[in-house]
């Protein structure tokens, strides 16, 4: 008789992994030992599939500043959920080819829309301040927009008594790697969210009998 294993709640899905034989990979969330843990999983049983899963896990550690348990479960050092951020880390990790090592993203980027150099600095206690410099225009408006992008992508909160330039994690801990990854997408957050909605509407995780 087949056994049923509880692997948690599915929170994200890559229907077709173009870097490894078009398998389907999903991300699951669960609670364990007073912390939120994440599992990268596929039902595919093809040759070397676990190498691909381990590759994604290692990439998520680098891109999101995450840690792993002995069972290969991922978690943030603070132990909190940060579900939206983890979903983004997972999606970015799956975009990397099998033999391409992940690199932590810097806390600065060029905003192509305004031509400004955007930098995010940690103020401690999970607070990050966005600033801009360069010869571009509309710095105040772009700072506000990018702060809003981080707010949505990372499920962060605004910091009171600041001029729309600071956001913070509810856990009160710093997550530099995660912020670096989110910063790349923050200037175009509306496009990113629409793409995620479209992708979610297309994908389903197939049972083992339906996978090649």
Backbone as numpy.savetxt, mean C-alpha at the origin, in Angstrom:
# Nx Ny Nz CAx CAy CAz Cx Cy Cz
-12.03 -36.01 3.61 -12.87 -34.81 3.61 -12.00 -33.56 3.61
-12.30 -32.61 2.75 -11.52 -31.39 2.66 -11.74 -30.53 3.89
-10.68 -29.90 4.37 -10.78 -29.03 5.54 -10.90 -27.59 5.10
-11.58 -26.79 5.90 -11.74 -25.37 5.62 -10.85 -24.59 6.56
-9.99 -23.76 5.99 -9.05 -22.97 6.79 -9.45 -21.51 6.72
-9.57 -20.88 7.88 -9.91 -19.46 7.93 -8.64 -18.64 7.69
-8.58 -17.97 6.56 -7.38 -17.18 6.26 -7.66 -15.69 6.39
-8.83 -15.34 6.92 -9.14 -13.95 7.15 -10.09 -13.37 6.12
-10.20 -12.07 6.12 -11.11 -11.33 5.24 -10.33 -10.78 4.05
-10.82 -11.06 2.86 -10.13 -10.56 1.68 -10.34 -9.06 1.53
-9.24 -8.32 1.34 -9.35 -6.86 1.22 -8.83 -6.33 -0.12
-8.11 -7.16 -0.86 -7.60 -6.70 -2.16 -7.33 -7.90 -3.05
-7.36 -7.65 -4.35 -7.21 -8.74 -5.31 -6.50 -8.26 -6.57
-5.57 -9.08 -7.03 -4.95 -8.89 -8.35 -5.43 -10.06 -9.20
-6.43 -9.85 -10.07 -7.02 -10.95 -10.83 -6.04 -11.68 -11.73
-5.12 -10.91 -12.34 -4.16 -11.51 -13.27 -2.77 -10.96 -12.97
-1.90 -11.82 -12.48 -0.52 -11.43 -12.21 0.27 -11.62 -13.51
0.48 -10.53 -14.23 1.15 -10.61 -15.53 2.62 -10.98 -15.42
3.16 -10.93 -14.20 4.57 -11.26 -14.00 4.79 -12.72 -13.61
3.67 -13.45 -13.41 3.84 -14.86 -13.07 2.63 -15.67 -13.54
2.64 -16.03 -14.79 1.73 -17.00 -15.39 0.25 -16.67 -15.18
-0.07 -15.40 -15.03 -1.46 -14.92 -14.95 -2.24 -15.51 -13.79
-1.57 -15.84 -12.70 -2.28 -16.35 -11.53 -3.05 -15.22 -10.85
-3.97 -15.58 -9.98 -4.70 -14.63 -9.17 -4.10 -14.60 -7.78
-3.83 -13.39 -7.26 -3.25 -13.23 -5.93 -4.16 -12.32 -5.11
-4.39 -12.67 -3.87 -5.25 -11.86 -3.01 -4.55 -11.52 -1.69
-5.03 -10.47 -1.08 -4.53 -10.04 0.22 -5.65 -10.17 1.24
-5.35 -10.84 2.35 -6.33 -11.08 3.41 -5.89 -10.38 4.70
-6.88 -10.01 5.50 -6.64 -9.31 6.76 -7.26 -10.09 7.91
-6.57 -10.14 9.04 -7.07 -10.87 10.21 -6.48 -10.25 11.48
-6.99 -10.65 12.62 -6.47 -10.20 13.91 -5.77 -11.38 14.59
-4.58 -11.13 15.09 -3.81 -12.20 15.74 -2.88 -11.60 16.79
-2.98 -12.11 18.01 -2.11 -11.66 19.09 -2.15 -10.14 19.26
-3.37 -9.60 19.30 -3.59 -8.16 19.55 -2.98 -7.27 18.47
-2.86 -7.76 17.27 -2.40 -6.92 16.18 -3.05 -7.39 14.88
-3.09 -6.50 13.91 -3.66 -6.83 12.61 -2.57 -7.43 11.73
-2.87 -8.56 11.11 -1.91 -9.23 10.24 -2.51 -9.38 8.85
-1.64 -9.51 7.86 -2.06 -9.61 6.47 -1.42 -10.85 5.84
-2.19 -11.52 5.00 -1.72 -12.74 4.34 -1.81 -12.57 2.82
-0.72 -12.84 2.13 -0.72 -12.88 0.67 -0.99 -14.32 0.26
-2.02 -14.52 -0.57 -2.46 -15.89 -0.82 -2.90 -16.08 -2.28
-2.67 -17.28 -2.78 -3.21 -17.69 -4.07 -3.67 -19.13 -3.95
-4.71 -19.48 -4.70 -5.18 -20.86 -4.73 -4.45 -21.67 -5.80
-3.66 -21.01 -6.61 -2.96 -21.71 -7.67 -1.92 -22.67 -7.09
-1.81 -23.81 -7.71 -0.84 -24.80 -7.26 0.23 -25.10 -8.29
0.43 -24.19 -9.23 1.41 -24.43 -10.28 2.83 -24.36 -9.72
3.74 -24.86 -10.49 5.13 -24.95 -10.07 5.71 -23.57 -9.73
6.41 -23.47 -8.61 7.14 -22.29 -8.15 6.22 -21.13 -7.75
4.93 -21.41 -7.56 4.02 -20.33 -7.21 4.35 -19.72 -5.85
4.82 -20.55 -4.91 5.15 -20.02 -3.58 6.36 -19.08 -3.62
7.22 -19.27 -4.61 8.34 -18.34 -4.77 7.81 -16.96 -5.13
6.78 -16.93 -5.96 6.17 -15.65 -6.34 5.48 -14.99 -5.13
4.78 -15.78 -4.35 4.12 -15.24 -3.16 5.15 -14.67 -2.19
6.25 -15.40 -2.00 7.30 -14.93 -1.10 7.94 -13.66 -1.64
8.06 -13.56 -2.95 8.62 -12.37 -3.58 7.74 -11.15 -3.30
6.42 -11.33 -3.39 5.49 -10.25 -3.11 5.58 -9.84 -1.64
5.68 -10.82 -0.76 5.80 -10.54 0.68 7.05 -9.72 0.97
8.17 -10.12 0.40 9.42 -9.39 0.61 9.34 -7.97 0.06
8.69 -7.81 -1.09 8.53 -6.48 -1.67 7.66 -5.60 -0.77
6.63 -6.17 -0.17 5.76 -5.41 0.73 6.51 -4.97 1.97
7.43 -5.80 2.45 8.25 -5.41 3.60 9.05 -4.15 3.29
9.63 -4.12 2.11 10.47 -2.99 1.71 9.62 -1.75 1.41
8.59 -1.92 0.60 7.78 -0.79 0.15 6.95 -0.17 1.28
6.49 -1.01 2.21 5.61 -0.51 3.26 6.22 -0.45 4.63
7.49 -0.85 4.76 8.10 -0.87 6.08 7.43 -1.87 7.00
6.96 -2.98 6.42 6.24 -3.99 7.19 7.18 -5.07 7.70
6.70 -5.85 8.64 7.46 -6.96 9.21 6.69 -8.25 8.98
7.36 -9.38 9.18 6.70 -10.67 8.99 6.86 -11.56 10.22
5.84 -12.38 10.43 5.89 -13.36 11.50 6.52 -14.64 10.97
6.70 -15.61 11.83 7.28 -16.88 11.41 6.40 -17.61 10.41
5.12 -17.27 10.38 4.18 -17.92 9.47 4.07 -17.17 8.14
4.88 -16.15 7.97 4.84 -15.39 6.73 3.73 -14.35 6.69
3.14 -14.04 7.84 2.10 -13.01 7.90 2.75 -11.64 8.03
2.20 -10.68 7.35 2.74 -9.32 7.36 2.00 -8.46 8.38
2.71 -7.50 8.95 2.08 -6.56 9.87 2.93 -5.31 9.97
2.28 -4.20 10.33 3.00 -2.96 10.56 3.59 -2.99 11.97
4.76 -2.38 12.16 5.41 -2.41 13.48 4.52 -1.90 14.62
3.61 -0.97 14.30 2.71 -0.44 15.34 1.61 -1.42 15.69
1.39 -2.43 14.84 0.35 -3.43 15.11 -1.04 -3.03 14.65
-1.19 -1.78 14.16 -2.51 -1.31 13.73 -2.82 -1.75 12.30
-4.07 -1.51 11.89 -4.55 -2.03 10.61 -3.97 -1.31 9.40
-4.14 -0.03 9.31 -3.71 0.75 8.13 -4.09 0.01 6.85
-5.35 -0.40 6.78 -5.81 -1.26 5.69 -5.65 -0.64 4.31
-6.04 0.63 4.18 -5.94 1.28 2.88 -4.49 1.36 2.43
-3.59 1.69 3.34 -2.18 1.75 3.01 -1.63 0.40 2.62
-2.03 -0.65 3.35 -1.53 -1.99 3.05 -2.03 -2.46 1.69
-3.25 -2.12 1.35 -3.78 -2.48 0.03 -2.92 -1.87 -1.07
-2.55 -0.61 -0.89 -1.70 0.05 -1.88 -0.33 -0.61 -1.95
0.24 -0.95 -0.81 1.55 -1.62 -0.77 1.47 -2.94 -1.54
0.41 -3.69 -1.31 0.21 -4.97 -1.99 0.13 -4.79 -3.50
-0.67 -3.84 -3.94 -0.83 -3.61 -5.38 0.48 -3.20 -6.04
1.23 -2.34 -5.36 2.52 -1.90 -5.92 3.53 -3.05 -5.94
3.50 -3.90 -4.92 4.41 -5.05 -4.87 4.13 -6.03 -6.01
2.85 -6.20 -6.33 2.47 -7.12 -7.40 2.83 -6.58 -8.78
3.09 -5.30 -8.89 3.48 -4.71 -10.17 4.94 -4.99 -10.50
5.72 -5.41 -9.50 7.14 -5.65 -9.72 7.37 -7.04 -10.31
8.22 -7.15 -11.33 8.56 -8.46 -11.88 9.21 -9.35 -10.83
9.18 -10.64 -11.08 9.67 -11.62 -10.12 11.10 -11.35 -9.67
11.97 -10.98 -10.58 13.38 -10.81 -10.25 13.79 -9.35 -10.05
12.81 -8.47 -9.87 13.10 -7.06 -9.69 12.99 -6.69 -8.21
14.11 -6.35 -7.55 14.07 -6.04 -6.12 13.34 -4.73 -5.85
12.59 -4.71 -4.78 11.86 -3.50 -4.40 12.80 -2.51 -3.73
12.52 -1.23 -3.87 13.30 -0.18 -3.23 12.36 0.77 -2.49
12.74 1.12 -1.28 11.93 2.06 -0.51 11.89 3.41 -1.22
10.71 4.00 -1.29 10.54 5.26 -1.99 10.97 6.43 -1.09
11.56 7.47 -1.68 11.99 8.63 -0.89 10.79 9.48 -0.47
11.02 10.37 0.48 9.96 11.24 0.97 9.90 12.54 0.18
10.17 12.46 -1.10 10.06 13.64 -1.98 9.75 13.17 -3.39
9.11 14.06 -4.14 8.75 13.73 -5.52 8.52 15.01 -6.30
8.62 14.92 -7.61 8.32 16.06 -8.47 6.85 16.00 -8.85
6.13 17.05 -8.50 4.71 17.14 -8.86 4.63 17.62 -10.31
4.29 16.74 -11.23 4.31 17.06 -12.65 3.31 18.15 -13.01
2.23 18.24 -12.25 1.21 19.23 -12.56 1.68 20.66 -12.30
2.37 20.87 -11.18 2.80 22.22 -10.81 4.28 22.47 -11.05
5.05 21.38 -11.35 6.51 21.46 -11.51 7.21 21.81 -10.20
6.54 21.57 -9.08 7.13 21.83 -7.77 7.75 20.56 -7.21
8.81 20.71 -6.43 9.39 19.59 -5.71 8.66 19.47 -4.38
8.01 18.33 -4.18 7.21 18.10 -2.98 8.00 17.23 -2.00
8.05 17.67 -0.75 8.76 16.92 0.29 7.81 16.71 1.48
7.89 15.53 2.06 7.10 15.23 3.26 8.07 14.91 4.39
7.96 15.64 5.48 8.84 15.45 6.64 8.07 14.96 7.85
8.67 14.04 8.58 8.05 13.54 9.80 8.26 14.53 10.94
7.16 14.83 11.64 7.22 15.72 12.80 7.15 14.94 14.10
7.15 13.61 14.00 7.03 12.77 15.18 5.58 12.47 15.50
5.37 11.42 16.29 4.02 11.02 16.72 3.09 10.73 15.53
3.66 10.24 14.43 2.85 9.88 13.28 2.41 11.03 12.42
2.95 12.23 12.67 2.56 13.43 11.92 3.55 13.70 10.79
3.00 14.04 9.61 3.83 14.36 8.45 3.39 15.69 7.86
4.37 16.54 7.56 4.12 17.87 7.01 4.58 17.93 5.57
3.72 18.41 4.69 4.01 18.52 3.26 4.50 19.93 2.95
5.59 20.02 2.19 6.11 21.32 1.78 6.49 21.26 0.31
6.69 22.44 -0.29 7.01 22.50 -1.72 8.04 23.58 -1.99
8.89 23.33 -2.97 9.83 24.36 -3.42 10.12 24.16 -4.90
10.63 25.18 -5.52 10.90 25.13 -6.95 10.30 26.32 -7.66
10.34 26.27 -8.98 9.88 27.39 -9.80 8.45 27.22 -10.27
7.77 26.22 -9.76 6.38 26.01 -10.15 5.45 27.01 -9.50
4.15 26.90 -9.84 3.16 27.84 -9.32 2.10 27.13 -8.49
1.39 27.92 -7.68 0.28 27.38 -6.90 0.73 26.44 -5.81
1.81 26.77 -5.12 2.38 25.88 -4.10 1.37 25.57 -3.00
0.71 26.60 -2.49 -0.23 26.38 -1.38 -1.37 25.44 -1.79
-1.87 25.64 -2.99 -2.97 24.79 -3.46 -2.51 23.35 -3.68
-1.32 23.16 -4.24 -0.83 21.81 -4.47 -0.48 21.10 -3.16
0.05 21.85 -2.20 0.34 21.26 -0.89 -0.95 20.74 -0.26
-2.00 21.54 -0.34 -3.29 21.14 0.21 -3.84 19.91 -0.51
-3.69 19.88 -1.85 -4.20 18.76 -2.64 -3.44 17.47 -2.34
-2.13 17.57 -2.22 -1.31 16.38 -1.95 -1.52 15.89 -0.52
-1.70 16.81 0.41 -2.04 16.41 1.78 -3.36 15.65 1.79
-4.32 16.13 0.99 -5.60 15.45 0.88 -5.46 14.08 0.25
-4.53 13.96 -0.70 -4.29 12.66 -1.32 -3.74 11.66 -0.33
-2.79 12.09 0.48 -2.24 11.22 1.52 -3.32 10.83 2.52
-4.18 11.79 2.83 -5.27 11.58 3.78 -6.16 10.43 3.33
-6.51 10.42 2.03 -7.40 9.40 1.49 -6.70 8.07 1.30
-5.51 8.09 0.71 -4.80 6.85 0.41 -4.34 6.11 1.65
-4.01 6.88 2.70 -3.50 6.25 3.91 -4.48 6.20 5.05
-5.73 6.63 4.80 -6.75 6.72 5.85 -6.18 7.43 7.07
-5.60 8.59 6.82 -4.99 9.39 7.87 -5.98 10.44 8.35
-5.57 11.30 9.27 -6.44 12.36 9.76 -5.72 13.70 9.64
-6.50 14.75 9.53 -5.90 16.07 9.45 -5.39 16.50 10.82
-4.40 17.37 10.81 -3.83 17.87 12.05 -4.38 19.27 12.30
-5.03 19.45 13.43 -5.62 20.74 13.76 -4.54 21.81 13.93
-4.95 23.05 13.71 -4.07 24.21 13.85 -2.94 24.23 12.82
-3.12 23.49 11.71 -2.16 23.53 10.60 -2.88 23.99 9.35
-2.16 24.59 8.44 -2.75 25.17 7.24 -2.88 24.14 6.11
-3.62 23.09 6.38 -3.88 22.05 5.37 -2.61 21.45 4.80
-1.54 21.42 5.60 -0.29 20.87 5.09 0.21 19.67 5.90
-0.55 19.25 6.89 -0.10 18.16 7.76 -1.19 17.11 7.96
-0.75 15.85 7.96 -1.65 14.72 8.20 -0.97 13.78 9.19
-1.74 12.91 9.80 -1.14 12.01 10.79 -1.82 10.66 10.80
-1.07 9.66 11.25 -1.60 8.32 11.46 -2.21 8.26 12.85
-3.37 7.63 12.95 -4.07 7.53 14.23 -3.26 6.76 15.27
-2.38 5.87 14.80 -1.59 5.05 15.73 -0.52 5.86 16.44
-0.18 7.04 15.90 0.84 7.87 16.53 2.26 7.43 16.25
2.45 6.50 15.31 3.78 6.01 14.96 4.17 6.50 13.56
5.46 6.59 13.32 5.97 6.99 12.01 5.95 5.80 11.05
5.64 6.07 9.79 5.63 5.05 8.75 6.24 5.67 7.49
7.54 5.91 7.55 8.21 6.62 6.46 8.12 5.87 5.12
8.34 4.57 5.14 8.30 3.80 3.88 6.91 3.88 3.26
5.88 3.74 4.07 4.52 3.80 3.57 4.20 5.18 3.00
4.61 6.24 3.69 4.38 7.59 3.21 5.10 7.82 1.88
6.33 7.33 1.76 7.07 7.46 0.50 6.34 6.82 -0.66
5.75 5.66 -0.40 5.01 4.96 -1.45 3.73 5.70 -1.81
2.99 6.18 -0.80 1.74 6.89 -1.04 1.98 8.24 -1.71
3.12 8.86 -1.43 3.42 10.17 -1.98 3.46 10.16 -3.51
3.90 9.05 -4.09 3.97 8.94 -5.55 2.58 9.05 -6.17
1.57 8.54 -5.46 0.20 8.51 -5.98 -0.64 9.68 -5.51
-0.26 10.32 -4.43 -1.08 11.38 -3.84 -1.44 12.52 -4.79
-0.54 12.98 -5.68 -0.90 14.09 -6.58 -2.05 13.76 -7.53
-2.30 12.48 -7.79 -3.36 12.07 -8.72 -4.32 11.09 -8.05
-4.71 11.41 -6.82 -5.47 10.47 -6.01 -6.82 10.10 -6.63
-7.48 11.03 -7.29 -8.78 10.72 -7.88 -8.66 9.67 -8.98
-7.63 9.78 -9.80 -7.41 8.80 -10.85 -7.12 7.43 -10.25
-6.29 7.40 -9.21 -5.93 6.14 -8.56 -7.15 5.46 -7.97
-8.00 6.21 -7.29 -9.19 5.63 -6.67 -10.16 5.09 -7.71
-10.29 5.80 -8.84 -11.16 5.30 -9.91 -10.61 4.00 -10.50
-9.30 3.92 -10.66 -8.68 2.70 -11.19 -8.90 1.53 -10.24
-8.80 1.79 -8.94 -9.00 0.72 -7.96 -10.43 0.22 -7.97
-11.39 1.13 -8.10 -12.79 0.74 -8.14 -13.07 -0.12 -9.38
-12.50 0.27 -10.52 -12.69 -0.48 -11.75 -12.08 -1.87 -11.65
-10.90 -1.94 -11.04 -10.22 -3.23 -10.89 -11.00 -4.15 -9.96
-11.52 -3.59 -8.86 -12.25 -4.40 -7.89 -13.52 -4.98 -8.49
-14.14 -4.26 -9.41 -15.38 -4.73 -10.02 -15.15 -5.86 -11.02
-13.90 -6.02 -11.46 -13.60 -7.05 -12.46 -13.17 -8.38 -11.85
-12.55 -8.35 -10.68 -11.86 -9.54 -10.21 -12.62 -10.41 -9.24
-12.41 -11.71 -9.33 -12.88 -12.69 -8.36 -11.76 -13.67 -8.13
-11.69 -14.22 -6.93 -10.65 -15.20 -6.63 -11.20 -16.59 -6.88
-10.67 -17.27 -7.88 -11.19 -18.56 -8.31 -10.80 -19.68 -7.35
-11.66 -20.67 -7.27 -11.38 -21.85 -6.46 -10.25 -22.65 -7.08
-9.59 -23.53 -6.31 -8.46 -24.32 -6.83 -8.78 -25.07 -8.11
-9.99 -25.61 -8.23 -10.35 -26.40 -9.40 -10.45 -25.56 -10.67
-10.53 -24.21 -10.49 -10.68 -23.34 -11.64 -9.36 -22.69 -12.04
-8.32 -22.94 -11.24 -7.02 -22.34 -11.55 -6.18 -23.32 -12.33
-5.31 -22.77 -13.17 -4.41 -23.63 -13.95 -3.13 -23.84 -13.19
